[in-house]
Structures are given as C-alpha cells and as structure tokens.
Amino acid sequence: MYSILAQAQGFQPQSLIVFGAIIVIFYFFMIRPQQKKQKDQKKFNEEVKRGDYVITVGGAHGTVAETEGDTFILEVEKGGRIRFNKSAISMEATKAYTTKKAS
C-alpha cells in the first residue's frame, strides 16, 4: 500500500504548466482590466472642468461649479452647492444629459 502512495507522489511537470497557465489567465482576465479601469478613472478625474455635468458615487447629480486641487464644488440645485473630493465622481454625464434634453 505504501508503495502505491510513493509512486503517486512523483513530480509532474504538467501540473506546473497548468498552474502557470492559470496564473497568466487570472492576470489577463482579472488584474489587468482593473488596472486599466483605475487608470482611466484617474485620467477622467484630472480632466473634470467647470460646467461638466457629473454623477457622484453617492448618486448626486449636478454641475461642477469650481475645482480646487483635489476637491470640486458641485451645484446640485439653483444655488445649492456641495463640496466633494474628485475621487467621488462616478461618471461624466454631460453628453447623455444634453442628448436626453434634446429629445
């Protein structure tokens, strides 16, 4: 019985190849797309300017009234202003908002 167990535990290079392939697949399907998304979000946050209609991660919709370093002031209603960090911007909705208003 022990001889059967000893034979089954030998090194198999195929298992190493499969393990390496799983790591490569995991990188290209999970890690790399997330890094690209973070890079695009950072670039977008740096390009936010006055007058852009944005949506925050908390769901607040409004127009950027001012930008100051890492923060911006969002005008949500007539005269209603709230200060947010730039990282709180979820998406820019200017194009979608103007298209929806025109139709």
C-alpha positions as CSV (number, residue, x, y, z in Angstrom):
1,M,0.0,0.0,0.0
2,Y,2.8,2.4,0.9
3,S,4.5,1.7,-2.5
4,I,1.4,2.8,-4.3
5,L,1.3,6.2,-2.4
6,A,5.0,6.7,-3.1
7,Q,4.5,6.2,-6.8
8,A,1.6,8.6,-6.9
9,Q,3.5,11.5,-5.3
10,G,6.2,11.9,-8.0
11,F,6.9,15.3,-9.6
12,Q,4.8,16.0,-12.6
13,P,5.8,19.0,-14.8
14,Q,2.4,19.1,-16.4
15,S,0.9,20.3,-13.1
16,L,3.4,23.2,-13.0
17,I,2.5,24.2,-16.6
18,V,-1.2,24.1,-15.7
19,F,-0.6,26.2,-12.6
20,G,1.4,28.8,-14.6
21,A,-1.4,29.0,-17.2
22,I,-4.0,29.6,-14.5
23,I,-1.9,32.5,-13.2
24,V,-1.5,34.0,-16.6
25,I,-5.2,33.7,-17.4
26,F,-6.1,35.2,-14.0
27,Y,-3.8,38.2,-14.7
28,F,-5.3,39.0,-18.1
29,F,-8.9,38.5,-17.1
30,M,-8.9,40.0,-13.6
31,I,-6.0,42.2,-12.7
32,R,-5.1,43.9,-16.0
33,P,-8.7,45.2,-16.8
34,Q,-9.0,46.5,-13.2
35,Q,-5.7,48.4,-13.6
36,K,-6.9,49.9,-16.9
37,K,-10.2,50.9,-15.3
38,Q,-8.4,52.7,-12.5
39,K,-6.0,54.4,-14.9
40,D,-9.0,55.7,-17.0
41,Q,-10.8,56.8,-13.9
42,K,-7.8,58.8,-12.6
43,K,-7.4,60.4,-16.0
44,F,-11.1,61.3,-16.1
45,N,-10.9,62.8,-12.6
46,E,-8.0,65.0,-13.6
47,E,-9.8,66.3,-16.7
48,V,-13.0,67.4,-14.9
49,K,-13.6,71.1,-15.6
50,R,-16.1,73.7,-14.7
51,G,-19.5,73.2,-16.4
52,D,-19.3,69.4,-16.6
53,Y,-22.5,67.6,-15.6
54,V,-21.3,64.7,-13.3
55,I,-22.8,62.0,-11.1
56,T,-21.0,61.1,-7.9
57,V,-20.6,57.7,-6.4
58,G,-23.3,58.6,-3.9
59,G,-25.8,59.3,-6.7
60,A,-25.7,63.2,-6.5
61,H,-26.2,64.8,-9.9
62,G,-25.0,68.3,-10.6
63,T,-22.8,70.7,-12.5
64,V,-19.2,71.4,-11.5
65,A,-19.1,75.0,-10.3
66,E,-15.4,75.2,-9.2
67,T,-12.4,72.9,-8.9
68,E,-9.8,73.4,-6.2
69,G,-6.9,70.9,-6.1
70,D,-8.4,67.5,-5.1
71,T,-11.9,68.9,-4.5
72,F,-14.6,70.4,-6.5
73,I,-17.9,72.2,-5.7
74,L,-21.0,70.6,-7.3
75,E,-24.0,72.8,-7.9
76,V,-27.0,70.5,-7.3
77,E,-29.9,72.9,-7.4
78,K,-30.3,76.6,-8.0
79,G,-27.7,77.9,-5.5
80,G,-27.3,74.6,-3.7
81,R,-23.6,73.8,-3.6
82,I,-21.8,70.8,-2.1
83,R,-18.0,70.1,-1.9
84,F,-16.8,66.7,-2.9
85,N,-13.4,65.0,-3.4
86,K,-12.6,64.4,-7.1
87,S,-12.4,60.7,-6.3
88,A,-16.1,60.8,-5.6
89,I,-17.0,61.4,-9.3
90,S,-18.5,58.2,-10.8
91,M,-19.1,59.4,-14.3
92,E,-19.5,62.4,-16.5
93,A,-23.0,62.7,-17.9
94,T,-22.8,65.9,-19.9
95,K,-23.3,64.2,-23.3
96,A,-26.0,61.9,-22.0
97,Y,-27.8,64.8,-20.3
98,T,-27.8,67.1,-23.3
99,T,-28.9,64.3,-25.6
100,K,-31.8,63.4,-23.3
101,K,-32.8,67.0,-23.0
102,A,-32.8,67.5,-26.8
103,S,-35.1,64.5,-27.5
